[in-house]
């Protein structure tokens, strides 16, 4: 069942402090693919995923 993001309260999220860190569990094959793509771009995995999420 898809999440209805329209029902979430936005104000507390906007006004809270964010550390810039969060953990995400992904299947090993996704981790491997992202690591390979990051290496091909000559950037860290962290930087690569950050750039992918920003798009």
MIDRENDO-363654 format. One record per residue (C-alpha): residue number from 1; residue in three letters; x, y, z. Coordinates in Angstrom, 2 decimals, decimal comma. Example, Ala and Ser with C-alpha at 12.3 -4.5 7.8 and 13.67 -1.06 7.14 Angstrom:
REM residues 2
+-----+-----+---------+---------+---------+
!   i !  aa !       X !       Y !       Z !
+-----+-----+---------+---------+---------+
!   1 ! ALA !   12,30 !   -4,50 !    7,80 !
!   2 ! SER !   13,67 !   -1,06 !    7,14 !
+-----+-----+---------+---------+---------+
REM end
This chain:
REM residues 55
+-----+-----+---------+---------+---------+
!   i !  aa !       X !       Y !       Z !
+-----+-----+---------+---------+---------+
!   1 ! UNK !    0,00 !    0,00 !    0,00 !
!   2 ! UNK !    1,53 !    3,38 !   -1,01 !
!   3 ! UNK !    2,14 !    6,01 !    1,66 !
!   4 ! UNK !   -0,07 !    9,08 !    1,42 !
!   5 ! UNK !    2,47 !   11,84 !    2,03 !
!   6 ! UNK !   -0,24 !   14,52 !    1,92 !
!   7 ! UNK !   -1,47 !   13,43 !    5,34 !
!   8 ! UNK !    1,94 !   13,92 !    7,01 !
!   9 ! UNK !    2,52 !   17,05 !    9,09 !
!  10 ! UNK !    5,28 !   19,10 !    7,49 !
!  11 ! UNK !    5,98 !   21,87 !   10,04 !
!  12 ! UNK !    7,89 !   19,76 !   12,65 !
!  13 ! UNK !   10,12 !   18,35 !    9,91 !
!  14 ! UNK !   10,94 !   21,79 !    8,51 !
!  15 ! UNK !   11,75 !   23,29 !   11,90 !
!  16 ! UNK !   13,70 !   20,40 !   13,41 !
!  17 ! UNK !   17,49 !   20,10 !   13,22 !
!  18 ! UNK !   18,91 !   17,48 !   10,90 !
!  19 ! UNK !   22,31 !   15,86 !   11,47 !
!  20 ! UNK !   22,85 !   15,00 !    7,82 !
!  21 ! UNK !   23,06 !   11,31 !    8,64 !
!  22 ! UNK !   20,57 !    8,50 !    8,18 !
!  23 ! UNK !   20,87 !    4,78 !    7,65 !
!  24 ! UNK !   19,14 !    2,89 !    4,91 !
!  25 ! UNK !   19,07 !   -0,87 !    4,48 !
!  26 ! UNK !   19,29 !   -1,99 !    0,87 !
!  27 ! UNK !   19,82 !   -5,38 !   -0,73 !
!  28 ! UNK !   23,48 !   -6,36 !   -1,16 !
!  29 ! UNK !   23,16 !   -6,31 !   -4,95 !
!  30 ! UNK !   22,05 !   -2,64 !   -4,85 !
!  31 ! UNK !   24,94 !   -1,80 !   -2,53 !
!  32 ! UNK !   27,37 !   -3,49 !   -4,92 !
!  33 ! UNK !   25,93 !   -1,75 !   -7,98 !
!  34 ! UNK !   26,07 !    1,67 !   -6,31 !
!  35 ! UNK !   29,63 !    1,06 !   -5,11 !
!  36 ! UNK !   30,70 !    0,13 !   -8,65 !
!  37 ! UNK !   28,99 !    3,19 !  -10,12 !
!  38 ! UNK !   30,64 !    5,43 !   -7,49 !
!  39 ! UNK !   34,06 !    3,95 !   -8,27 !
!  40 ! UNK !   33,49 !    4,52 !  -11,99 !
!  41 ! UNK !   32,72 !    8,18 !  -11,22 !
!  42 ! UNK !   35,79 !    8,35 !   -8,95 !
!  43 ! UNK !   33,73 !    9,54 !   -5,94 !
!  44 ! UNK !   32,95 !    8,00 !   -2,58 !
!  45 ! UNK !   29,85 !    5,87 !   -2,22 !
!  46 ! UNK !   28,48 !    8,43 !    0,23 !
!  47 ! UNK !   28,98 !   11,31 !   -2,22 !
!  48 ! UNK !   27,51 !    9,28 !   -5,07 !
!  49 ! UNK !   24,35 !    8,36 !   -3,16 !
!  50 ! UNK !   23,98 !   11,95 !   -1,92 !
!  51 ! UNK !   24,09 !   13,20 !   -5,50 !
!  52 ! UNK !   21,60 !   10,54 !   -6,63 !
!  53 ! UNK !   19,18 !   11,50 !   -3,84 !
!  54 ! UNK !   19,46 !   15,21 !   -4,64 !
!  55 ! UNK !   18,19 !   14,75 !   -8,21 !
+-----+-----+---------+---------+---------+
REM end
